[in-house]
Amino acid sequence: MKKSKGLLIGIIAALVLLIGGGAAAAYFFLTNTPKNAYLLSEQESFKSVQDYVSTRFENETKFQEKMKDENYAVNLKLGADVPETLVSQLGVPKSVIDSSNLVLNMAHDSKKKMSNLSITPTIADNKLGEFAWQADEKNQYISAPVLNNVLSIPNNKIVETIDKITGSPTDDTMTNDSLNLNNILGNAQVSQEDINKIVDRYTETLTEKLKDDQFKKDTEKVKIFDEEKNLDKLTMTLQPKEVKEILVAVLEQAKSDKELKDLITQQAKGTDFDKEIDKALKELKDQKETDFPKVVSTIYVDGKKILKRNLVLSKDKGEVKLDALTKIDDNVKVDIKASTDTEPNIFAIAGSSDKKDNNYKDDYKITVNDNGEKEIKFVNESKVDGDKRTDKGTVDLTKLVGQEALLNYTNDMVTDIGNNEQKQKMEISTEVDNEPIKLMIDAVTKLKQDVKVKTEGAKDLSTMSDSEIEDLQKEISEKAGKIFEDVSKDLE
């Protein structure tokens, strides 16, 4: 199968798996037909995943939803602990590492269109100053210890100013909107409710396009993990012509979907939604039916719960195949394998999440066949006590990098929804030459926070002459040299 068709196959697979994903209107499923049984099972599968996530991460989910609509400020401090034996090889005292850190601040106010992203490095107790990128509804602002003044760039001149300074055009994908910090930080959160509304509409469209004769129902005895079960076998078969018709219908609907347009343009500022949809629709209609794969999706259900799935996308005597065993309730167990006609095991994930009281134990293995089998193992123990969640685990990258590589971590997170605050302390450790190295993260996120932007005395970078830009570059070079000199003295 040609690789150029990979993206198309991925889209089709996503559509197949999302059918019935939302809370579709009940009138679609009034009769007990193979089609309705299939769609209801897909709907139940989608809902079970949502329920599991919202139950297990209840406080964090509520906080993220709240964060979407509130002003927020994040303060993150990053430090390290390196053994004397390793530091000495670099000719640097351990006290220098111990007294060095990096502080990241991020804040956003969507209503006032104000944003702040800054980094403040400290080396050997010597604070180098704040390097900040900020924005309001008119300009982007840059301030740093290497600048005498705050620099500003009008929001409608970001690209042309960058082109002027660099002397070469920016990438076509870069636009004033995509480079506006307000848009970058404002796009961080997407409401699950917004996503569900869109999924519901396209569920309805797909349901209307699908026909009863594309589905059939049987019963079969199958092995689900270590247990044999008699399950309903529901199969959906789509011919290439029908696949094309469904994709065209979805894009036709997207053309007039204002909520989808708003969501995509918010997440990808600068994207010409109408132009991109028209282009994709034209290309889709121009393609021959033989360019599309045949889709055979089979699910094995217990009631409405999908326990086994087999998806085959075939074209030009080649195929992509997905086999999956899944069990999702209070616990999770999965065994998923993807393959092609030429590669029997291109991807696999197997493992479980087991619950006991308010505690969870996760154990997963991910395998990728890319010029040789590569593997990642992940184990985690999670304990919840009120607002506090404590995770402790290991990510084993040994079979990925070809030598022993274990990342051990602990993560304590307290989510206080009532007081609009989330605190996190995380420690990641590994070994180099049998010596432990630790990375420490200390973060606080607060909602309903005022966002301030430094604009006083700002000089417009877009109106500077070539000679003024040269003077600015000289200023930066001199100040950077002075900072380097001061830091070098401290290191000595």
C-alpha positions as CSV (number, residue, x, y, z in Angstrom):
1,M,0.0,0.0,0.0
2,K,1.4,3.4,-1.0
3,K,2.6,5.5,1.9
4,S,0.9,8.6,0.3
5,K,-2.4,7.2,1.3
6,G,-1.5,6.8,4.9
7,L,-3.1,10.1,6.0
8,L,-6.3,9.3,4.2
9,I,-6.5,5.9,5.9
10,G,-5.8,7.5,9.2
11,I,-8.8,9.8,8.7
12,I,-11.1,7.0,7.8
13,A,-10.0,4.9,10.8
14,A,-10.7,7.9,13.1
15,L,-14.1,8.3,11.6
16,V,-14.9,4.7,12.0
17,L,-13.8,4.7,15.6
18,L,-15.7,8.0,16.4
19,I,-19.0,6.9,15.0
20,G,-21.5,7.0,17.8
21,G,-18.9,8.7,20.0
22,G,-21.2,11.5,21.2
23,A,-24.6,11.5,22.9
24,A,-26.5,11.1,19.6
25,A,-30.2,11.6,19.5
26,A,-32.2,8.6,20.7
27,Y,-34.4,8.4,17.5
28,F,-31.4,6.9,15.6
29,F,-31.6,3.8,17.8
30,L,-35.2,3.0,18.2
31,T,-35.1,-0.3,16.5
32,N,-32.8,-3.2,17.3
33,T,-31.0,-3.6,14.0
34,P,-27.3,-4.6,13.5
35,K,-26.6,-1.0,12.5
36,N,-28.1,0.4,15.7
37,A,-26.5,-2.2,17.9
38,Y,-23.1,-1.3,16.4
39,L,-23.6,2.4,16.8
40,L,-24.9,2.1,20.4
41,S,-21.9,0.0,21.3
42,E,-19.5,2.6,19.9
43,Q,-21.3,5.2,21.8
44,E,-21.0,3.3,25.0
45,S,-17.3,2.6,24.4
46,F,-16.6,6.3,23.9
47,K,-18.6,7.2,27.1
48,S,-16.8,4.6,29.2
49,V,-13.5,6.2,28.4
50,Q,-14.8,9.6,29.3
51,D,-16.3,8.3,32.5
52,Y,-13.0,6.6,33.5
53,V,-10.9,9.7,33.0
54,S,-13.3,12.1,34.7
55,T,-13.7,9.7,37.7
56,R,-10.0,8.9,38.1
57,F,-8.8,12.5,37.6
58,E,-11.9,14.2,38.9
59,N,-10.3,17.2,40.6
60,E,-7.8,17.7,37.8
61,T,-10.5,17.6,35.1
62,K,-12.7,20.1,37.0
63,F,-9.7,22.4,37.4
64,Q,-8.8,22.2,33.7
65,E,-12.3,23.0,32.7
66,K,-12.4,26.0,35.1
67,M,-9.0,27.2,33.8
68,K,-10.4,27.5,30.3
69,D,-12.7,30.4,31.3
70,E,-10.6,32.1,34.0
71,N,-7.5,34.3,34.1
72,Y,-4.6,32.1,35.1
73,A,-1.0,32.4,36.3
74,V,1.6,29.6,36.4
75,N,4.9,29.7,38.3
76,L,7.3,26.9,37.7
77,K,10.8,26.5,39.3
78,L,13.2,24.0,37.8
79,G,16.3,22.8,39.7
80,A,18.8,19.9,39.7
81,D,20.9,17.8,42.0
82,V,24.1,16.4,40.5
83,P,26.7,14.4,42.5
84,E,30.1,15.9,43.2
85,T,31.8,13.2,41.2
86,L,30.0,14.1,38.0
87,V,30.1,17.9,38.5
88,S,33.9,17.8,39.2
89,Q,34.4,16.3,35.7
90,L,33.1,19.6,34.3
91,G,35.4,21.6,36.5
92,V,32.4,23.2,38.3
93,P,31.8,23.2,42.1
94,K,28.7,21.3,43.2
95,S,27.6,24.4,45.1
96,V,27.1,26.2,41.7
97,I,24.6,23.5,40.6
98,D,22.9,23.6,44.0
99,S,22.4,27.4,43.8
100,S,21.2,27.5,40.2
101,N,17.7,27.2,38.9
102,L,15.3,28.3,36.2
103,V,11.9,30.0,36.9
104,L,9.2,30.1,34.3
105,N,6.1,32.3,34.6
106,M,3.1,32.2,32.4
107,A,-0.1,34.1,32.7
108,H,-3.1,34.9,30.5
109,D,-6.3,37.0,30.6
110,S,-8.5,36.2,27.7
111,K,-11.0,39.0,28.3
112,K,-8.4,41.8,28.4
113,K,-6.2,40.1,25.9
114,M,-3.1,40.2,28.1
115,S,-0.4,37.6,28.3
116,N,3.0,37.0,30.0
117,L,5.6,34.4,29.3
118,S,9.0,34.8,31.1
119,I,12.1,32.9,32.1
120,T,14.4,34.0,34.9
121,P,17.7,32.0,35.2
122,T,19.8,32.0,38.3
123,I,23.4,30.7,38.2
124,A,25.3,30.4,41.4
125,D,22.9,32.6,43.2
126,N,23.4,35.2,40.5
127,K,20.0,36.2,39.0
128,L,20.5,37.0,35.4
129,G,17.2,38.9,35.1
130,E,13.9,38.2,33.5
131,F,13.6,37.4,29.8
132,A,10.0,38.2,28.9
133,W,7.6,38.0,26.0
134,Q,4.4,39.8,26.7
135,A,1.3,40.9,24.8
136,D,-1.8,43.1,25.1
137,E,-4.6,43.8,22.6
138,K,-2.3,46.1,20.5
139,N,1.3,44.9,20.7
140,Q,3.8,42.2,21.5
141,Y,6.5,43.2,24.0
142,I,10.0,41.9,24.6
143,S,12.2,42.8,27.6
144,A,15.4,41.3,28.8
145,P,18.6,42.1,30.8
146,V,20.4,42.6,27.4
147,L,18.0,45.4,26.5
148,N,18.0,49.0,27.7
149,N,14.3,49.4,26.8
150,V,11.2,47.3,26.3
151,L,10.7,46.6,22.6
152,S,7.2,46.5,21.0
153,I,5.8,45.1,17.8
154,P,2.3,45.9,16.6
155,N,0.1,42.8,16.5
156,N,-0.6,43.4,12.8
157,K,3.1,43.7,11.9
158,I,4.8,40.8,13.6
159,V,5.7,38.8,10.5
160,E,7.0,41.8,8.5
161,T,9.1,43.0,11.5
162,I,10.7,39.6,11.9
163,D,11.4,39.5,8.1
164,K,13.0,43.0,8.4
165,I,15.3,42.0,11.3
166,T,16.3,38.6,9.9
167,G,16.6,39.8,6.3
168,S,14.7,36.7,5.0
169,P,11.0,35.8,4.8
170,T,9.4,33.7,7.5
171,D,7.9,30.3,6.8
172,D,4.5,30.5,5.1
173,T,2.8,28.8,8.1
174,M,3.8,31.7,10.3
175,T,1.2,34.5,10.5
176,N,0.6,37.5,12.8
177,D,-2.2,35.6,14.5
178,S,-0.1,32.4,15.1
179,L,2.8,34.4,16.5
180,N,0.6,36.4,18.9
181,L,1.2,35.3,22.5
182,N,-2.4,36.0,23.4
183,N,-3.5,33.3,20.9
184,I,-0.8,30.9,21.9
185,L,-1.6,31.0,25.6
186,G,-5.3,31.4,25.0
187,N,-5.5,28.2,23.0
188,A,-4.1,26.0,25.7
189,Q,-7.5,24.8,27.0
190,V,-10.4,23.2,25.0
191,S,-13.7,22.4,26.7
192,Q,-14.8,18.7,26.6
193,E,-18.3,20.1,26.2
194,D,-17.4,21.9,23.0
195,I,-15.8,18.8,21.6
196,N,-18.8,16.7,22.5
197,K,-21.2,19.1,20.8
198,I,-19.2,18.8,17.5
199,V,-18.9,15.0,17.8
200,D,-22.6,14.8,18.3
201,R,-23.3,16.6,15.1
202,Y,-21.0,14.5,13.0
203,T,-22.3,11.4,14.7
204,E,-25.7,12.3,13.3
205,T,-24.4,13.0,9.8
206,L,-22.5,9.7,9.8
207,T,-25.5,7.8,11.1
208,E,-27.7,9.1,8.4
209,K,-25.1,8.2,5.7
210,L,-24.7,4.7,6.9
211,K,-27.2,2.1,5.6
212,D,-28.6,-1.0,7.3
213,D,-27.2,-3.3,4.6
214,Q,-23.7,-2.2,5.5
215,F,-24.0,-4.0,8.8
216,K,-24.5,-7.6,9.9
217,K,-24.8,-9.4,13.2
218,D,-23.6,-12.9,14.3
219,T,-22.5,-14.6,17.5
220,E,-19.1,-16.0,18.1
221,K,-17.1,-17.6,20.9
222,V,-13.9,-15.6,21.4
223,K,-11.1,-15.4,23.9
224,I,-11.0,-12.1,25.8
225,F,-7.7,-12.1,27.6
226,D,-7.8,-15.4,29.6
227,E,-11.6,-16.0,29.4
228,E,-13.7,-17.4,26.6
229,K,-17.0,-15.7,26.0
230,N,-20.0,-16.0,23.6
231,L,-20.3,-12.5,22.2
232,D,-22.4,-10.6,19.6
233,K,-20.3,-10.0,16.5
234,L,-21.2,-6.8,14.7
235,T,-19.6,-6.0,11.4
236,M,-19.6,-2.8,9.3
237,T,-18.4,-3.0,5.7
238,L,-17.8,0.1,3.6
239,Q,-16.9,-0.1,-0.1
240,P,-14.4,2.5,-1.5
241,K,-17.4,4.3,-3.1
242,E,-19.2,4.5,0.2
243,V,-16.1,5.7,2.0
244,K,-15.7,8.6,-0.4
245,E,-19.4,9.5,0.0
246,I,-19.1,9.7,3.8
247,L,-15.9,11.8,3.7
248,V,-17.5,14.2,1.2
249,A,-20.6,14.5,3.4
250,V,-18.5,15.3,6.5
251,L,-16.5,18.0,4.7
252,E,-19.7,19.4,3.1
253,Q,-21.1,19.8,6.6
254,A,-17.8,21.3,7.9
255,K,-18.1,24.1,5.3
256,S,-21.1,25.6,7.1
257,D,-20.1,24.5,10.7
258,K,-19.5,27.8,12.5
259,E,-18.6,26.1,15.9
260,L,-16.1,23.8,14.2
261,K,-14.6,26.8,12.4
262,D,-14.4,28.8,15.6
263,L,-12.7,25.9,17.4
264,I,-10.1,25.3,14.7
265,T,-9.3,28.9,14.1
266,Q,-8.9,29.4,17.9
267,Q,-6.5,26.5,18.1
268,A,-4.6,27.3,14.8
269,K,-4.7,31.1,14.5
270,G,-4.0,32.3,11.0
271,T,-5.6,29.3,9.4
272,D,-8.0,30.2,6.6
273,F,-10.6,27.6,7.4
274,D,-12.9,28.2,4.4
275,K,-10.0,28.1,2.0
276,E,-8.6,24.9,3.5
277,I,-12.0,23.1,3.6
278,D,-12.7,24.1,0.0
279,K,-9.3,22.8,-1.1
280,A,-9.7,19.5,0.7
281,L,-13.2,19.1,-0.6
282,K,-12.1,19.7,-4.2
283,E,-9.2,17.2,-3.9
284,L,-11.5,14.7,-2.3
285,K,-14.1,15.0,-5.1
286,D,-11.5,14.8,-7.8
287,Q,-10.1,11.5,-6.5
288,K,-11.2,8.3,-8.0
289,E,-13.2,5.8,-6.0
290,T,-10.4,3.3,-6.4
291,D,-8.1,5.7,-4.5
292,F,-10.1,4.9,-1.3
293,P,-9.8,1.7,0.8
294,K,-12.4,-0.8,1.7
295,V,-13.2,-0.7,5.4
296,V,-14.3,-3.7,7.4
297,S,-14.8,-2.9,11.1
298,T,-15.8,-5.8,13.4
299,I,-16.6,-5.4,17.1
300,Y,-17.4,-8.1,19.7
301,V,-19.8,-6.9,22.3
302,D,-21.1,-8.0,25.7
303,G,-24.4,-6.1,26.0
304,K,-23.2,-2.8,24.7
305,K,-19.6,-3.0,25.9
306,I,-16.9,-3.6,23.2
307,L,-14.4,-6.2,24.4
308,K,-12.7,-6.9,21.1
309,R,-12.2,-5.0,17.9
310,N,-10.8,-5.8,14.4
311,L,-10.4,-3.1,11.8
312,V,-9.1,-3.7,8.3
313,L,-8.4,-1.1,5.7
314,S,-7.5,-2.7,2.4
315,K,-6.5,-1.3,-1.0
316,D,-4.3,-2.3,-3.9
317,K,-3.7,-5.7,-2.5
318,G,-2.3,-4.2,0.8
319,E,-3.9,-3.6,4.1
320,V,-3.6,-1.9,7.5
321,K,-5.0,-3.9,10.4
322,L,-5.9,-3.1,14.0
323,D,-6.7,-5.8,16.6
324,A,-7.7,-4.7,20.1
325,L,-8.9,-6.3,23.3
326,T,-10.2,-3.7,25.8
327,K,-11.9,-3.8,29.1
328,I,-12.9,-0.5,30.8
329,D,-14.8,-0.2,34.0
330,D,-13.2,0.7,37.4
331,N,-10.2,-1.0,36.0
332,V,-8.6,-0.9,32.5
333,K,-7.0,-3.7,30.5
334,V,-5.8,-3.3,26.9
335,D,-4.0,-5.3,24.3
336,I,-3.8,-3.4,21.0
337,K,-1.8,-4.4,17.9
338,A,-1.4,-2.7,14.5
339,S,0.1,-4.3,11.4
340,T,0.3,-4.1,7.7
341,D,0.5,-6.8,5.0
342,T,4.3,-6.3,5.0
343,E,5.0,-5.5,8.7
344,P,3.2,-7.9,11.2
345,N,3.9,-5.7,14.3
346,I,4.3,-2.0,13.6
347,F,2.8,-0.9,16.9
348,A,1.5,-2.5,20.1
349,I,0.4,-1.4,23.5
350,A,-0.5,-3.8,26.3
351,G,-1.1,-3.3,30.0
352,S,-3.6,-2.5,32.7
353,S,-4.7,0.0,35.3
354,D,-6.0,-1.7,38.5
355,K,-8.0,0.1,41.1
356,K,-8.1,-0.7,44.9
357,D,-10.0,1.8,47.0
358,N,-8.7,5.2,45.9
359,N,-5.4,3.8,44.6
360,Y,-4.4,2.8,41.1
361,K,-1.6,0.7,39.8
362,D,-0.6,1.2,36.1
363,D,1.6,-1.2,34.1
364,Y,2.0,-0.8,30.4
365,K,4.4,-1.7,27.6
366,I,4.6,0.1,24.2
367,T,6.4,-1.6,21.3
368,V,7.3,0.0,18.0
369,N,8.8,-1.9,15.1
370,D,11.0,0.7,13.3
371,N,14.1,-0.9,11.8
372,G,14.1,-3.2,14.8
373,E,11.8,-3.6,17.8
374,K,11.9,-0.8,20.3
375,E,10.1,-0.8,23.6
376,I,9.0,1.5,26.4
377,K,7.8,0.2,29.8
378,F,5.8,2.3,32.2
379,V,4.8,1.4,35.8
380,N,3.0,3.8,38.2
381,E,1.4,3.7,41.6
382,S,-1.2,6.5,42.2
383,K,-2.7,7.3,45.6
384,V,-5.5,9.8,46.1
385,D,-6.3,11.4,49.5
386,G,-8.8,14.2,49.2
387,D,-7.4,16.9,47.1
388,K,-3.9,15.3,47.0
389,R,-2.7,12.9,44.3
390,T,0.7,11.1,44.7
391,D,2.2,9.2,41.8
392,K,5.4,7.2,41.9
393,G,6.7,5.2,39.0
394,T,9.4,4.3,36.4
395,V,9.7,4.8,32.7
396,D,12.1,2.2,31.3
397,L,13.7,3.3,28.0
398,T,16.4,0.6,28.0
399,K,15.1,-1.2,24.8
400,L,14.5,2.2,23.1
401,V,18.0,3.7,23.5
402,G,20.0,0.5,23.5
403,Q,21.5,0.8,27.0
404,E,20.1,0.9,30.5
405,A,18.0,4.0,30.9
406,L,15.5,4.2,33.8
407,L,13.6,7.4,34.6
408,N,12.2,7.2,38.2
409,Y,9.8,9.9,39.3
410,T,7.5,11.0,42.2
411,N,4.8,13.6,41.7
412,D,2.7,15.2,44.4
413,M,-0.2,17.3,43.2
414,V,-2.8,19.2,45.3
415,T,-5.8,20.5,43.4
416,D,-7.8,23.0,45.5
417,I,-10.7,23.8,43.3
418,G,-12.5,26.0,45.9
419,N,-9.4,28.2,46.3
420,N,-8.6,28.2,42.5
421,E,-5.1,26.7,43.1
422,Q,-3.1,23.7,42.0
423,K,0.3,22.9,43.5
424,Q,2.8,20.4,42.1
425,K,6.1,19.0,43.3
426,M,7.8,16.5,41.0
427,E,11.2,14.8,41.1
428,I,12.7,12.9,38.2
429,S,15.9,10.8,38.7
430,T,18.2,8.7,36.6
431,E,21.7,7.3,36.8
432,V,24.8,8.3,34.9
433,D,27.9,6.2,35.6
434,N,26.0,4.6,38.5
435,E,25.6,8.1,40.0
436,P,22.1,9.6,40.6
437,I,21.0,12.8,38.9
438,K,17.8,14.5,40.0
439,L,15.6,17.1,38.4
440,M,13.2,18.9,40.7
441,I,10.0,20.7,39.5
442,D,8.0,23.0,41.8
443,A,4.9,24.5,40.2
444,V,1.9,26.5,41.3
445,T,-1.1,27.4,39.1
446,K,-3.6,30.0,40.3
447,L,-6.9,31.1,38.7
448,K,-8.6,34.5,38.8
449,Q,-5.2,36.3,38.7
450,D,-4.4,39.8,37.5
451,V,-2.1,39.8,34.5
452,K,0.3,42.7,34.1
453,V,2.3,43.7,31.0
454,K,5.4,45.9,31.0
455,T,4.8,48.6,28.4
456,E,6.5,51.7,29.9
457,G,9.0,53.3,27.6
458,A,8.5,50.7,24.9
459,K,10.2,51.3,21.5
460,D,8.5,50.2,18.4
461,L,10.8,47.7,16.7
462,S,8.8,47.8,13.4
463,T,9.6,51.5,12.8
464,M,13.3,51.3,13.6
465,S,15.8,52.2,10.8
466,D,18.6,49.9,9.7
467,S,21.1,51.9,11.7
468,E,18.9,51.8,14.8
469,I,18.6,48.0,14.5
470,E,22.4,47.8,14.2
471,D,22.8,49.9,17.3
472,L,20.3,47.6,19.1
473,Q,22.3,44.5,18.0
474,K,25.5,46.1,19.4
475,E,23.7,46.9,22.6
476,I,22.6,43.3,23.0
477,S,26.1,42.0,22.3
478,E,27.7,44.3,24.8
479,K,25.2,43.5,27.6
480,A,25.4,39.8,26.9
481,G,29.2,39.9,27.2
482,K,28.9,41.7,30.5
483,I,26.5,39.1,31.9
484,F,28.8,36.3,30.7
485,E,31.7,38.0,32.4
486,D,29.9,38.3,35.7
487,V,28.7,34.7,35.7
488,S,32.2,33.5,34.8
489,K,33.6,35.3,37.9
490,D,30.9,33.6,40.1
491,L,31.9,30.2,38.7
492,E,35.5,30.8,39.5
